[in-house]
């Protein structure tokens, strides 16, 4: 019975980690799409570049701190 509990805890840990990875990927894709729209449609490429780089760094730091 102890193996079942250990397997369950490992499964929950894996599921939580995978959920965070998927959330990061979705947020990063939305950020990149918003920066592309800002740069291409809004004709503000410098702001889009800075937003993309800054947003990516912010996402990485946020997920590193909160995990």
HUZI-V428020 format. One record per backbone hydrogen bond with DSSP energy under -1.0 kcal/mol. NH is the residue of the N-H (numbers start at 1). CO is the residue of the C=O. Records with the same first field share a line. If there is no record, write none. Layout:
BEGIN
NH: CO ; CO
END
This chain:
BEGIN
5: 1
6: 2
7: 3
8: 4
9: 5
10: 6
11: 7
12: 8
13: 9
14: 10
15: 11
16: 12
17: 13
18: 14
19: 15
20: 16
21: 17
22: 18
23: 19
24: 20
25: 21
26: 22
27: 23
28: 24
29: 25
30: 26
31: 27
32: 28
33: 29
34: 30
35: 31
36: 32
37: 33
38: 34
39: 35
40: 36
41: 37
42: 37
44: 38
48: 44
49: 45
50: 46
51: 47
52: 48
53: 49
54: 50
55: 51
56: 52
57: 53
58: 54
59: 55
60: 56
61: 57
62: 58
63: 59
64: 60
65: 61
66: 62
END
